[in-house]
Amino acid sequence: MKLLKLQQVMEKTSLCSSSIYNLMKEGDFPKNISVMGKRKAWLESEVEEWVMARIAERDSEVR
C-alpha cells in the first residue's frame, strides 16, 4: 500500500487540486485520509482504480 500526496495525485490524474476536491465533494473521486494532523493523502490503488474507470468509460463510448 502506498500513499500519495496531493501533488502526486495531480500528476497521476492531470487534474488541478480544486477539481480533485470538487470531485471528492460530489462523491466522484476517492476520499483522502488523514495521515497526521492536517496532512492528507490518497491511497495509490484507489486513485489508479479511478483512472482505470475513466479509461473503461472512454472505451465503452467508442463501441
PDB file of N, CA, C and O in Angstrom:
ATOM      1  N   MET A   1       0.851  -1.170   0.000  1.00  0.00           N
ATOM      2  CA  MET A   1       0.000   0.000   0.000  1.00  0.00           C
ATOM      3  C   MET A   1       0.900   1.236   0.000  1.00  0.00           C
ATOM      4  O   MET A   1       1.846   1.340   0.780  1.00  0.00           O
ATOM      5  N   LYS A   2       0.576   2.170  -0.899  1.00  0.00           N
ATOM      6  CA  LYS A   2       1.349   3.400  -0.998  1.00  0.00           C
ATOM      7  C   LYS A   2       0.403   4.587  -0.886  1.00  0.00           C
ATOM      8  O   LYS A   2      -0.695   4.576  -1.442  1.00  0.00           O
ATOM      9  N   LEU A   3       0.840   5.601  -0.167  1.00  0.00           N
ATOM     10  CA  LEU A   3       0.071   6.826  -0.019  1.00  0.00           C
ATOM     11  C   LEU A   3       0.641   7.894  -0.941  1.00  0.00           C
ATOM     12  O   LEU A   3       1.853   7.986  -1.134  1.00  0.00           O
ATOM     13  N   LEU A   4      -0.256   8.700  -1.509  1.00  0.00           N
ATOM     14  CA  LEU A   4       0.152   9.759  -2.423  1.00  0.00           C
ATOM     15  C   LEU A   4      -0.183  11.124  -1.828  1.00  0.00           C
ATOM     16  O   LEU A   4      -1.247  11.308  -1.238  1.00  0.00           O
ATOM     17  N   LYS A   5       0.728  12.071  -1.988  1.00  0.00           N
ATOM     18  CA  LYS A   5       0.459  13.459  -1.630  1.00  0.00           C
ATOM     19  C   LYS A   5      -0.375  14.081  -2.743  1.00  0.00           C
ATOM     20  O   LYS A   5      -0.475  13.531  -3.840  1.00  0.00           O
ATOM     21  N   LEU A   6      -0.968  15.222  -2.454  1.00  0.00           N
ATOM     22  CA  LEU A   6      -1.823  15.904  -3.422  1.00  0.00           C
ATOM     23  C   LEU A   6      -1.093  16.126  -4.749  1.00  0.00           C
ATOM     24  O   LEU A   6      -1.659  15.873  -5.813  1.00  0.00           O
ATOM     25  N   GLN A   7       0.135  16.587  -4.698  1.00  0.00           N
ATOM     26  CA  GLN A   7       0.894  16.847  -5.926  1.00  0.00           C
ATOM     27  C   GLN A   7       1.023  15.577  -6.773  1.00  0.00           C
ATOM     28  O   GLN A   7       0.918  15.635  -7.998  1.00  0.00           O
ATOM     29  N   GLN A   8       1.249  14.442  -6.128  1.00  0.00           N
ATOM     30  CA  GLN A   8       1.372  13.173  -6.843  1.00  0.00           C
ATOM     31  C   GLN A   8       0.040  12.766  -7.466  1.00  0.00           C
ATOM     32  O   GLN A   8       0.008  12.235  -8.576  1.00  0.00           O
ATOM     33  N   VAL A   9      -1.064  13.017  -6.749  1.00  0.00           N
ATOM     34  CA  VAL A   9      -2.392  12.717  -7.286  1.00  0.00           C
ATOM     35  C   VAL A   9      -2.652  13.592  -8.508  1.00  0.00           C
ATOM     36  O   VAL A   9      -3.192  13.123  -9.510  1.00  0.00           O
ATOM     37  N   MET A  10      -2.267  14.856  -8.421  1.00  0.00           N
ATOM     38  CA  MET A  10      -2.443  15.774  -9.544  1.00  0.00           C
ATOM     39  C   MET A  10      -1.654  15.294 -10.765  1.00  0.00           C
ATOM     40  O   MET A  10      -2.141  15.367 -11.894  1.00  0.00           O
ATOM     41  N   GLU A  11      -0.448  14.810 -10.534  1.00  0.00           N
ATOM     42  CA  GLU A  11       0.377  14.312 -11.638  1.00  0.00           C
ATOM     43  C   GLU A  11      -0.227  13.056 -12.266  1.00  0.00           C
ATOM     44  O   GLU A  11      -0.216  12.909 -13.488  1.00  0.00           O
ATOM     45  N   LYS A  12      -0.751  12.152 -11.439  1.00  0.00           N
ATOM     46  CA  LYS A  12      -1.318  10.902 -11.951  1.00  0.00           C
ATOM     47  C   LYS A  12      -2.627  11.121 -12.707  1.00  0.00           C
ATOM     48  O   LYS A  12      -2.943  10.365 -13.627  1.00  0.00           O
ATOM     49  N   THR A  13      -3.393  12.148 -12.328  1.00  0.00           N
ATOM     50  CA  THR A  13      -4.718  12.345 -12.908  1.00  0.00           C
ATOM     51  C   THR A  13      -4.785  13.494 -13.907  1.00  0.00           C
ATOM     52  O   THR A  13      -5.751  13.593 -14.663  1.00  0.00           O
ATOM     53  N   SER A  14      -3.794  14.348 -13.923  1.00  0.00           N
ATOM     54  CA  SER A  14      -3.792  15.583 -14.736  1.00  0.00           C
ATOM     55  C   SER A  14      -4.890  16.545 -14.310  1.00  0.00           C
ATOM     56  O   SER A  14      -5.331  17.376 -15.104  1.00  0.00           O
ATOM     57  N   LEU A  15      -5.333  16.439 -13.067  1.00  0.00           N
ATOM     58  CA  LEU A  15      -6.349  17.337 -12.523  1.00  0.00           C
ATOM     59  C   LEU A  15      -5.687  18.350 -11.593  1.00  0.00           C
ATOM     60  O   LEU A  15      -4.660  18.065 -10.977  1.00  0.00           O
ATOM     61  N   CYS A  16      -6.290  19.541 -11.499  1.00  0.00           N
ATOM     62  CA  CYS A  16      -5.811  20.514 -10.525  1.00  0.00           C
ATOM     63  C   CYS A  16      -6.430  20.186  -9.159  1.00  0.00           C
ATOM     64  O   CYS A  16      -7.370  19.397  -9.066  1.00  0.00           O
ATOM     65  N   SER A  17      -5.898  20.793  -8.126  1.00  0.00           N
ATOM     66  CA  SER A  17      -6.366  20.479  -6.774  1.00  0.00           C
ATOM     67  C   SER A  17      -7.842  20.799  -6.589  1.00  0.00           C
ATOM     68  O   SER A  17      -8.564  20.031  -5.952  1.00  0.00           O
ATOM     69  N   SER A  18      -8.304  21.922  -7.135  1.00  0.00           N
ATOM     70  CA  SER A  18      -9.720  22.272  -6.952  1.00  0.00           C
ATOM     71  C   SER A  18     -10.630  21.251  -7.628  1.00  0.00           C
ATOM     72  O   SER A  18     -11.699  20.941  -7.102  1.00  0.00           O
ATOM     73  N   SER A  19     -10.230  20.725  -8.776  1.00  0.00           N
ATOM     74  CA  SER A  19     -11.030  19.691  -9.444  1.00  0.00           C
ATOM     75  C   SER A  19     -11.084  18.420  -8.607  1.00  0.00           C
ATOM     76  O   SER A  19     -12.135  17.788  -8.496  1.00  0.00           O
ATOM     77  N   ILE A  20      -9.958  18.048  -8.023  1.00  0.00           N
ATOM     78  CA  ILE A  20      -9.908  16.855  -7.177  1.00  0.00           C
ATOM     79  C   ILE A  20     -10.861  17.011  -5.993  1.00  0.00           C
ATOM     80  O   ILE A  20     -11.649  16.111  -5.701  1.00  0.00           O
ATOM     81  N   TYR A  21     -10.785  18.157  -5.314  1.00  0.00           N
ATOM     82  CA  TYR A  21     -11.647  18.369  -4.154  1.00  0.00           C
ATOM     83  C   TYR A  21     -13.118  18.485  -4.544  1.00  0.00           C
ATOM     84  O   TYR A  21     -13.987  18.017  -3.808  1.00  0.00           O
ATOM     85  N   ASN A  22     -13.411  19.099  -5.689  1.00  0.00           N
ATOM     86  CA  ASN A  22     -14.801  19.165  -6.157  1.00  0.00           C
ATOM     87  C   ASN A  22     -15.341  17.774  -6.466  1.00  0.00           C
ATOM     88  O   ASN A  22     -16.471  17.452  -6.097  1.00  0.00           O
ATOM     89  N   LEU A  23     -14.545  16.948  -7.138  1.00  0.00           N
ATOM     90  CA  LEU A  23     -14.966  15.577  -7.437  1.00  0.00           C
ATOM     91  C   LEU A  23     -15.169  14.771  -6.156  1.00  0.00           C
ATOM     92  O   LEU A  23     -16.103  13.975  -6.061  1.00  0.00           O
ATOM     93  N   MET A  24     -14.292  14.978  -5.167  1.00  0.00           N
ATOM     94  CA  MET A  24     -14.447  14.296  -3.880  1.00  0.00           C
ATOM     95  C   MET A  24     -15.765  14.700  -3.230  1.00  0.00           C
ATOM     96  O   MET A  24     -16.487  13.851  -2.706  1.00  0.00           O
ATOM     97  N   LYS A  25     -16.080  15.992  -3.262  1.00  0.00           N
ATOM     98  CA  LYS A  25     -17.308  16.504  -2.655  1.00  0.00           C
ATOM     99  C   LYS A  25     -18.538  15.885  -3.317  1.00  0.00           C
ATOM    100  O   LYS A  25     -19.535  15.605  -2.652  1.00  0.00           O
ATOM    101  N   GLU A  26     -18.460  15.674  -4.642  1.00  0.00           N
ATOM    102  CA  GLU A  26     -19.568  15.083  -5.392  1.00  0.00           C
ATOM    103  C   GLU A  26     -19.619  13.559  -5.258  1.00  0.00           C
ATOM    104  O   GLU A  26     -20.564  12.926  -5.728  1.00  0.00           O
ATOM    105  N   GLY A  27     -18.601  12.968  -4.615  1.00  0.00           N
ATOM    106  CA  GLY A  27     -18.540  11.524  -4.459  1.00  0.00           C
ATOM    107  C   GLY A  27     -18.016  10.819  -5.693  1.00  0.00           C
ATOM    108  O   GLY A  27     -18.221   9.616  -5.857  1.00  0.00           O
ATOM    109  N   ASP A  28     -17.333  11.564  -6.572  1.00  0.00           N
ATOM    110  CA  ASP A  28     -16.827  11.004  -7.824  1.00  0.00           C
ATOM    111  C   ASP A  28     -15.316  10.828  -7.851  1.00  0.00           C
ATOM    112  O   ASP A  28     -14.736  10.626  -8.918  1.00  0.00           O
ATOM    113  N   PHE A  29     -14.678  10.900  -6.700  1.00  0.00           N
ATOM    114  CA  PHE A  29     -13.223  10.700  -6.606  1.00  0.00           C
ATOM    115  C   PHE A  29     -12.934  10.114  -5.231  1.00  0.00           C
ATOM    116  O   PHE A  29     -13.633  10.419  -4.265  1.00  0.00           O
ATOM    117  N   PRO A  30     -11.904   9.273  -5.139  1.00  0.00           N
ATOM    118  CA  PRO A  30     -11.582   8.669  -3.833  1.00  0.00           C
ATOM    119  C   PRO A  30     -11.337   9.729  -2.760  1.00  0.00           C
ATOM    120  O   PRO A  30     -10.727  10.766  -3.019  1.00  0.00           O
ATOM    121  N   LYS A  31     -11.816   9.453  -1.574  1.00  0.00           N
ATOM    122  CA  LYS A  31     -11.594  10.356  -0.447  1.00  0.00           C
ATOM    123  C   LYS A  31     -10.164  10.212   0.049  1.00  0.00           C
ATOM    124  O   LYS A  31      -9.555   9.146  -0.044  1.00  0.00           O
ATOM    125  N   ASN A  32      -9.645  11.314   0.579  1.00  0.00           N
ATOM    126  CA  ASN A  32      -8.313  11.252   1.172  1.00  0.00           C
ATOM    127  C   ASN A  32      -8.423  10.764   2.610  1.00  0.00           C
ATOM    128  O   ASN A  32      -9.512  10.674   3.176  1.00  0.00           O
ATOM    129  N   ILE A  33      -7.281  10.455   3.177  1.00  0.00           N
ATOM    130  CA  ILE A  33      -7.242  10.020   4.574  1.00  0.00           C
ATOM    131  C   ILE A  33      -6.352  10.976   5.354  1.00  0.00           C
ATOM    132  O   ILE A  33      -5.436  11.586   4.803  1.00  0.00           O
ATOM    133  N   SER A  34      -6.632  11.094   6.617  1.00  0.00           N
ATOM    134  CA  SER A  34      -5.836  11.939   7.493  1.00  0.00           C
ATOM    135  C   SER A  34      -4.646  11.112   7.973  1.00  0.00           C
ATOM    136  O   SER A  34      -4.813  10.100   8.655  1.00  0.00           O
ATOM    137  N   VAL A  35      -3.463  11.548   7.615  1.00  0.00           N
ATOM    138  CA  VAL A  35      -2.260  10.804   7.995  1.00  0.00           C
ATOM    139  C   VAL A  35      -1.788  11.234   9.378  1.00  0.00           C
ATOM    140  O   VAL A  35      -1.516  10.408  10.248  1.00  0.00           O
ATOM    141  N   MET A  36      -1.698  12.561   9.557  1.00  0.00           N
ATOM    142  CA  MET A  36      -1.270  13.104  10.847  1.00  0.00           C
ATOM    143  C   MET A  36      -1.573  14.596  10.845  1.00  0.00           C
ATOM    144  O   MET A  36      -1.128  15.323   9.957  1.00  0.00           O
ATOM    145  N   GLY A  37      -2.304  15.037  11.806  1.00  0.00           N
ATOM    146  CA  GLY A  37      -2.655  16.456  11.853  1.00  0.00           C
ATOM    147  C   GLY A  37      -3.417  16.858  10.603  1.00  0.00           C
ATOM    148  O   GLY A  37      -4.443  16.264  10.272  1.00  0.00           O
ATOM    149  N   LYS A  38      -2.910  17.872   9.910  1.00  0.00           N
ATOM    150  CA  LYS A  38      -3.557  18.343   8.696  1.00  0.00           C
ATOM    151  C   LYS A  38      -3.058  17.625   7.447  1.00  0.00           C
ATOM    152  O   LYS A  38      -3.552  17.879   6.349  1.00  0.00           O
ATOM    153  N   ARG A  39      -2.092  16.740   7.602  1.00  0.00           N
ATOM    154  CA  ARG A  39      -1.515  16.030   6.453  1.00  0.00           C
ATOM    155  C   ARG A  39      -2.520  15.026   5.912  1.00  0.00           C
ATOM    156  O   ARG A  39      -2.994  14.153   6.640  1.00  0.00           O
ATOM    157  N   LYS A  40      -2.843  15.157   4.628  1.00  0.00           N
ATOM    158  CA  LYS A  40      -3.793  14.265   3.957  1.00  0.00           C
ATOM    159  C   LYS A  40      -3.063  13.491   2.866  1.00  0.00           C
ATOM    160  O   LYS A  40      -2.048  13.944   2.336  1.00  0.00           O
ATOM    161  N   ALA A  41      -3.592  12.331   2.545  1.00  0.00           N
ATOM    162  CA  ALA A  41      -3.011  11.510   1.483  1.00  0.00           C
ATOM    163  C   ALA A  41      -4.100  10.634   0.879  1.00  0.00           C
ATOM    164  O   ALA A  41      -5.161  10.435   1.471  1.00  0.00           O
ATOM    165  N   TRP A  42      -3.816  10.115  -0.308  1.00  0.00           N
ATOM    166  CA  TRP A  42      -4.737   9.233  -1.018  1.00  0.00           C
ATOM    167  C   TRP A  42      -4.063   7.883  -1.199  1.00  0.00           C
ATOM    168  O   TRP A  42      -2.845   7.799  -1.351  1.00  0.00           O
ATOM    169  N   LEU A  43      -4.867   6.829  -1.182  1.00  0.00           N
ATOM    170  CA  LEU A  43      -4.331   5.509  -1.472  1.00  0.00           C
ATOM    171  C   LEU A  43      -4.059   5.425  -2.972  1.00  0.00           C
ATOM    172  O   LEU A  43      -4.947   5.683  -3.785  1.00  0.00           O
ATOM    173  N   GLU A  44      -2.846   5.069  -3.328  1.00  0.00           N
ATOM    174  CA  GLU A  44      -2.476   4.988  -4.740  1.00  0.00           C
ATOM    175  C   GLU A  44      -3.393   4.031  -5.493  1.00  0.00           C
ATOM    176  O   GLU A  44      -3.785   4.311  -6.626  1.00  0.00           O
ATOM    177  N   SER A  45      -3.733   2.914  -4.879  1.00  0.00           N
ATOM    178  CA  SER A  45      -4.578   1.918  -5.543  1.00  0.00           C
ATOM    179  C   SER A  45      -5.953   2.489  -5.883  1.00  0.00           C
ATOM    180  O   SER A  45      -6.503   2.181  -6.941  1.00  0.00           O
ATOM    181  N   GLU A  46      -6.514   3.318  -4.999  1.00  0.00           N
ATOM    182  CA  GLU A  46      -7.823   3.913  -5.269  1.00  0.00           C
ATOM    183  C   GLU A  46      -7.750   4.945  -6.388  1.00  0.00           C
ATOM    184  O   GLU A  46      -8.656   5.029  -7.217  1.00  0.00           O
ATOM    185  N   VAL A  47      -6.684   5.722  -6.414  1.00  0.00           N
ATOM    186  CA  VAL A  47      -6.508   6.709  -7.484  1.00  0.00           C
ATOM    187  C   VAL A  47      -6.328   5.990  -8.818  1.00  0.00           C
ATOM    188  O   VAL A  47      -6.896   6.403  -9.829  1.00  0.00           O
ATOM    189  N   GLU A  48      -5.538   4.915  -8.825  1.00  0.00           N
ATOM    190  CA  GLU A  48      -5.339   4.156 -10.058  1.00  0.00           C
ATOM    191  C   GLU A  48      -6.633   3.502 -10.528  1.00  0.00           C
ATOM    192  O   GLU A  48      -6.894   3.448 -11.730  1.00  0.00           O
ATOM    193  N   GLU A  49      -7.445   3.006  -9.600  1.00  0.00           N
ATOM    194  CA  GLU A  49      -8.755   2.440  -9.966  1.00  0.00           C
ATOM    195  C   GLU A  49      -9.638   3.507 -10.599  1.00  0.00           C
ATOM    196  O   GLU A  49     -10.350   3.229 -11.564  1.00  0.00           O
ATOM    197  N   TRP A  50      -9.599   4.726 -10.064  1.00  0.00           N
ATOM    198  CA  TRP A  50     -10.387   5.823 -10.611  1.00  0.00           C
ATOM    199  C   TRP A  50      -9.953   6.120 -12.053  1.00  0.00           C
ATOM    200  O   TRP A  50     -10.793   6.302 -12.933  1.00  0.00           O
ATOM    201  N   VAL A  51      -8.643   6.167 -12.283  1.00  0.00           N
ATOM    202  CA  VAL A  51      -8.125   6.410 -13.634  1.00  0.00           C
ATOM    203  C   VAL A  51      -8.565   5.288 -14.572  1.00  0.00           C
ATOM    204  O   VAL A  51      -9.002   5.553 -15.692  1.00  0.00           O
ATOM    205  N   MET A  52      -8.453   4.046 -14.127  1.00  0.00           N
ATOM    206  CA  MET A  52      -8.842   2.909 -14.967  1.00  0.00           C
ATOM    207  C   MET A  52     -10.335   2.953 -15.297  1.00  0.00           C
ATOM    208  O   MET A  52     -10.739   2.566 -16.394  1.00  0.00           O
ATOM    209  N   ALA A  53     -11.143   3.414 -14.370  1.00  0.00           N
ATOM    210  CA  ALA A  53     -12.581   3.548 -14.625  1.00  0.00           C
ATOM    211  C   ALA A  53     -12.838   4.601 -15.702  1.00  0.00           C
ATOM    212  O   ALA A  53     -13.739   4.428 -16.523  1.00  0.00           O
ATOM    213  N   ARG A  54     -12.068   5.681 -15.715  1.00  0.00           N
ATOM    214  CA  ARG A  54     -12.210   6.704 -16.762  1.00  0.00           C
ATOM    215  C   ARG A  54     -11.843   6.107 -18.127  1.00  0.00           C
ATOM    216  O   ARG A  54     -12.484   6.406 -19.134  1.00  0.00           O
ATOM    217  N   ILE A  55     -10.810   5.263 -18.149  1.00  0.00           N
ATOM    218  CA  ILE A  55     -10.406   4.608 -19.397  1.00  0.00           C
ATOM    219  C   ILE A  55     -11.502   3.658 -19.862  1.00  0.00           C
ATOM    220  O   ILE A  55     -11.819   3.608 -21.050  1.00  0.00           O
ATOM    221  N   ALA A  56     -12.080   2.907 -18.932  1.00  0.00           N
ATOM    222  CA  ALA A  56     -13.159   1.976 -19.274  1.00  0.00           C
ATOM    223  C   ALA A  56     -14.366   2.740 -19.828  1.00  0.00           C
ATOM    224  O   ALA A  56     -14.993   2.286 -20.785  1.00  0.00           O
ATOM    225  N   GLU A  57     -14.698   3.897 -19.237  1.00  0.00           N
ATOM    226  CA  GLU A  57     -15.791   4.722 -19.739  1.00  0.00           C
ATOM    227  C   GLU A  57     -15.514   5.171 -21.174  1.00  0.00           C
ATOM    228  O   GLU A  57     -16.392   5.124 -22.035  1.00  0.00           O
ATOM    229  N   ARG A  58     -14.293   5.600 -21.409  1.00  0.00           N
ATOM    230  CA  ARG A  58     -13.910   6.033 -22.753  1.00  0.00           C
ATOM    231  C   ARG A  58     -14.048   4.903 -23.751  1.00  0.00           C
ATOM    232  O   ARG A  58     -14.590   5.082 -24.841  1.00  0.00           O
ATOM    233  N   ASP A  59     -13.558   3.750 -23.374  1.00  0.00           N
ATOM    234  CA  ASP A  59     -13.589   2.601 -24.276  1.00  0.00           C
ATOM    235  C   ASP A  59     -15.009   2.124 -24.565  1.00  0.00           C
ATOM    236  O   ASP A  59     -15.300   1.660 -25.668  1.00  0.00           O
ATOM    237  N   SER A  60     -15.888   2.237 -23.577  1.00  0.00           N
ATOM    238  CA  SER A  60     -17.274   1.809 -23.788  1.00  0.00           C
ATOM    239  C   SER A  60     -18.030   2.798 -24.680  1.00  0.00           C
ATOM    240  O   SER A  60     -18.968   2.403 -25.372  1.00  0.00           O
ATOM    241  N   GLU A  61     -17.645   4.053 -24.676  1.00  0.00           N
ATOM    242  CA  GLU A  61     -18.272   5.061 -25.525  1.00  0.00           C
ATOM    243  C   GLU A  61     -17.885   4.879 -26.988  1.00  0.00           C
ATOM    244  O   GLU A  61     -18.666   5.202 -27.882  1.00  0.00           O
ATOM    245  N   VAL A  62     -16.692   4.368 -27.233  1.00  0.00           N
ATOM    246  CA  VAL A  62     -16.183   4.212 -28.595  1.00  0.00           C
ATOM    247  C   VAL A  62     -16.955   3.144 -29.337  1.00  0.00           C
ATOM    248  O   VAL A  62     -17.143   3.244 -30.549  1.00  0.00           O
ATOM    249  N   ARG A  63     -17.401   2.132 -28.634  1.00  0.00           N
ATOM    250  CA  ARG A  63     -18.047   0.987 -29.283  1.00  0.00           C
ATOM    251  C   ARG A  63     -19.422   1.277 -29.732  1.00  0.00           C
ATOM    252  O   ARG A  63     -20.084   0.405 -30.294  1.00  0.00           O
TER     253      ARG A  63
END
